[in-house]
Amino acid sequence: MSNYHIKHLEEYWQVYRKSLRNPEVFWEEIAEEHFLWRKRWDTVLDWDFSKPEVKWYEGAELNITENCIDRHLTTRADKTAILFEPNDPTAIAEHITYRQLHERVCKFANVLKDQGVQKGDRVCIYLPMIPELAISVLACARIGAIHSVVFAGFSATALATRINDCDCKIVLTSDGSYRGNKTIDLKGIVDEALTSCPGIEKVLVAKRTNTDISMKSGRDQWLQPLLDAASKECEATIMKAEDPLFILYTSGSTGKPKGMVHTTGGYMIYTAYTFKNIFQYRENDVYWCTADIGWITGHSYIVYGPLANGATTVLFEGVPSYPDFGRFWEIVQKHKITQFYTAPTAIRALAKENLDFVEKYDLSSLKVLGTVGEPINEEAWHWYNENIGKRKSPIVDTWWQTETGGIMIAPIPFATPTIPTYATLPLPGIQPTLMNEQGEELKNNQQEGRLCIKFPWPSMARTIWGNHERYRETYFSTYKNMYFTGDGAFRDAVGYYRITGRVDDVIIVSGHNLGTAPIEDAINEHPAVAESAIVGYPHDIKGNALYGYITLKETGESRDQDNLRKEINQLITERIGPIAKLNKIQFTNGLPKTRSGKIMRRILRKIAEKDTSNLGDISTLLNPEVVKGIIENTF
Ligand code: WT7
């Protein structure tokens, strides 16, 4: 029996039970299936969550790009690997075959080597969704350099923090980027960031927008002439299974962003296995994930998972609203997309628009629809099911995290019956559980608790770059011998999981993970601000939006509050990026605090949600009187 392609529910349970009985045999059989290993592993798994230490396929050697590219050259050389759909709908889509991808990745890898990049060096990639982004990711992997992709919507300050945290020596970027009808000056952002990044020796610049930019001599070079001069052969550097493949930053509830470190062998196996099963990918399918490669979804399910399966994966540069709200559906029709994977926030935004934007297009090629990033509400689920899937394409609501590397809880289409708002069942090999606040495991169904994972899986992050203790503390110290996800979940009578949202100070806005602390730090830099607290509140399109409660150093009717709001959001945009801007800002006379001085975000959250009937006992607060004032002035 092949573990690879689950086709009905009975088979799911068989495979799932097998993965519990003997996880090592289970993951060994999958690793033996199609992959190209240069050397076989000695042990499948070695782990200890108390350290924590997790090693998969130890002793094995491989290069992930040989699995994502070279391996397909015998049977799929002329098949499209990457289908690039530009921002401009009238521009011609580019089909990059596996053969061409091989050549372009090798050339890029040779350029990196010529620039002095060596195995283990960190390479910062700050590029828009153009082919060079996927190609440069693979080029790093080709030579064993560790890529650190920074989403090209992050600000100069956020970029600099990420460059410095892992000591990158080179930045790959472009002159500019297109986003709908806007052109963004990416190189300008890089130049600004680099004023505080002494470790950067080189910047390679792809030409995209032909924007007039400045090039710093000795540091900056145009990419294309270097590529043109490079050899199209580049032998893959052989890596150990546990060598780092990439770093990807995610927000934490406190402090600076966490550089999650993913390694090579286990990550490849898990993303390949889940891609094939969750999307039921077949040889001639055209798969499209609308995420940006700057997020984990793009790493695992635009680049590595699809290419490891020899799939055709679409890379879309644009936005869902340009030139109009029909863009996604126009692309589905044009490229006969079979699997479509997007975020609930995009669905909600499109569901608000006229249905003509959908009905104009032929969506009959679609077979499987996916969502990721946040809980999908029932209304959006039904809209997606009826209008896009025409009630015949199952919706896979996929729960996972930057830290998990791959999808953890999701239905297998055509096998697992779906229920709106439920991510349903764990993937084979995944052992979720629920814990209560007292640290007890909730063994029965029909309960809500904190979602933990009891057993390692191949694509889990191994550490936080440069701070293993923070990794231990964040994920492995709350509950003994468990990985704590930070999410709450409900498990129903049949064992289906429904994710209820974060239980820490992380807020998911439009599918983006935002920590409250860095936003508050940015606000507190404003000279007029004394202190601030950020909470999330429900929002029609974004899922959650940010509500800021801010106390000023001096109160006075004369202050121009609207102007102050603008300045505060400007600061946030500079320090983090526009995604972290506050939707509502309320100036308050104080923030509710415990007697030990801790801000009671729970109370502020309830007020922002307009649920003030049950604030709990506020009499024990240091300053109960401020609560009344806050409620009276709430939006
Ligand atoms: C957090 C992780 C994994 C790729 C994108 C986000 C939330 C993610 C779902 C879902 C409910 C979800 C969780 C999780 N989340 N997918 N299907 N249903 N919530 O990655 O930025 O690391 O965020 O996103 O809260 O912890 P991320």
Residues whose N, C-alpha, C, O or C-beta is under 5 A from the ligand:
A	BS01	WT7	T250 T297 T371 V372 G373 E374 P375 D397 T398 W399 W400 Q401 T402 E403 T485 D487 I499 R502 G511 N513
